[in-house]
Amino acid sequence: MGCFSSSEELLSTNYTEHGEGQTCGNKVKQLVSGTSRVVKSRQFWKAVLLGQFISLLLCGCAVTSGLLSNQGVNIPTAQSFLNYVLLCVTFTPVLACRRGDKNIVHNLKTWGWKYILISIADVEANFLVVSAYQYTTVTSVQLLDCFSIPTVLLLSCLVLRTRYKPLNYVGILVCLLGMGGLVLTDFLSGNVNVKDVSKAPNKVLGDMLCIAGASLYGVSNVAEEYVVKIYDKADFLGMVGLFGSFVNGIQFAITERNRLGEIDFSSYQILLPLIGFTVFQYLLYTCMTIVIQQTSATAVNISILSADFYTLLFGLYLFKYEFHILYFLSFVLILSGIAIYSCQTTESQHADISNTTSPPTPSRESYEQMEESSVDD
């Protein structure tokens, strides 16, 4: 369940074929040789490019949110409502038309309460991170939003039984260093104004909201990986769209009903960014299930760190940001970290599910029997 499961044999062969009596130098040579073969493989570049596509979609969400914020629109919950409705309309009927154990009725009976919890985590993650901008600085949100990575790492180890290898940790560290470089360059370039920092009404509260939101993103991403690899992409999107619409709708009806009445939706400066945000978020949710199914939640979370660089490029024209050469160097550092992480696959008890060359995925009944037997043990 690394960035590409089908390349697992490329590295595993190098580690095992010469036995345990090999010298340290031979091990290094084998690692370099295996890494070189992986980098030249089609799966490697497919994983990297898919991750950057997700970053571009996330960048689209950030840019359109910035345009709405410039117009005084502050509806973090209602802003995502249309996305959940579209997911529900698109994928829930697919589940309803299925027969047998893949039908929506069976989903509600067996996993209904779990999908409710996943939907709540997803809705509140969006709400908390967007709300954090009202209390703290953009720089703090950029840094603390990375907290989803340790959350995903921990939950992947505990829930998915994932075992990370040295190069995986090195790649993650390099990505985080690149992210830190982006934030540092914000100060050097003047894109973060000292006045903006002084305007933060409650920085501690904003930072806590961002950490909580990033943690919930991690929970949602790991749950998404589990569902799409054991069940199906439509299962996750259909059920999250269904329950997310209710959770999100109830929340914005209670907390943001009055704000909606104050917004002039006839203005193209508000309507176009709102439509754009909905389209980008819908594509983000839909495509992320595909990318996570082929890679992992961890790989996706480190890949989207580059979204801030793409946002900067658009901000040069839309928000009058100033460019600094360190932005480009930080971006290269992030891409290097992603490449390093992708060079060595992780090990998981669910790795065979993401492997396209493995036997067909067992039925739901077999997994339910496995879970029942593990509980009895």
BELMOCOR-V294111 format. One record per backbone hydrogen bond with DSSP energy under -0.5 kcal/mol. NH is the residue of the N-H (numbers start at 1). CO is the residue of the C=O. Records with the same first field share a line. If there is no record, write none. Layout:
NH->CO + CO
//
This chain:
5->294
7->4
8->5
10->7
11->7 + 8
12->8
13->9
14->10
15->11
16->12
17->13
19->16
22->19
27->23
28->24
29->25
30->26
31->27
32->28
33->29
34->30
35->31
36->32
37->33
38->34
39->35
40->36
41->38
45->41
46->42
47->43
48->44
49->45
50->46
51->47
52->48
53->49
54->50
55->51
56->52
57->53
58->54
59->55
60->56
61->57
62->58
63->59
64->60
65->61
66->62
67->63
68->64
69->65
70->66
71->67 + 68
72->69
73->68
74->72
79->75
80->77
81->78
82->78
84->80
85->81
86->82
87->83
88->84
89->85
90->86
91->87
92->87 + 88
93->88
95->91
96->92
97->93
98->95
102->99
103->100
104->95
107->103
108->104
109->105
110->106
111->107
112->108
115->111
116->112
117->113
118->114
119->115
120->116
121->117
122->118
123->119
124->120
125->121
126->122
127->123
128->124
129->125
130->126
131->127
132->128
133->129 + 130
134->131
135->132
136->132
141->137
142->138
143->139
144->140
145->141
146->143
147->144
148->145
149->146
150->146
151->147
152->148
153->149
154->150
155->151
156->152
157->153
158->154
159->155
160->155
162->156
163->347
164->162
168->165
169->165
170->166
171->167
172->168
173->169
174->170
175->171
176->172
177->173
178->174
179->175
180->176
181->177
182->178
183->179
184->180
185->181
186->182
187->183 + 184
188->184
189->185
190->186
191->186
192->186
193->191
196->193
197->193
198->194
199->195
200->197
201->199
202->135
206->202
207->203
208->204
209->205
210->206
211->207
212->208
213->209
214->210
215->211
216->212
217->213
218->214
219->215
220->216
221->217
222->218
223->219
224->220
225->221
226->222
227->223
228->224
229->225
230->226
231->227
236->232
237->233
238->234
239->235
240->236
241->237
242->238
243->239
244->240
245->241
246->242
247->243
248->244
249->245
250->246
251->247
252->248
253->249
254->250
255->251
256->252
260->256
261->257
262->258 + 259
263->260
265->263
267->264
270->267
271->267
272->268
274->270
275->271
276->272
277->273
278->274
279->275
280->276
281->277
282->278
283->279
284->280
285->281
286->282
287->283
288->284
289->285
290->286
291->287
292->288
293->289
294->290
295->291
300->296
301->297
302->298
303->299
304->300
305->302
306->303
307->304
308->305
309->306
310->306
311->307
312->308
313->309
314->310
315->311
316->312
317->314
318->314
319->315
321->315
327->324
328->324
329->325
330->326
331->327
332->328
333->329
334->330
335->331
336->332
337->333
338->334
339->335
340->336
341->337
342->338
343->339 + 340
344->341
347->163
349->160
350->160
351->348
353->350
354->350
355->351
356->354
358->355
367->363
368->364
369->365
370->366
371->367
372->368
373->369
374->370
375->371
376->372
377->373
//
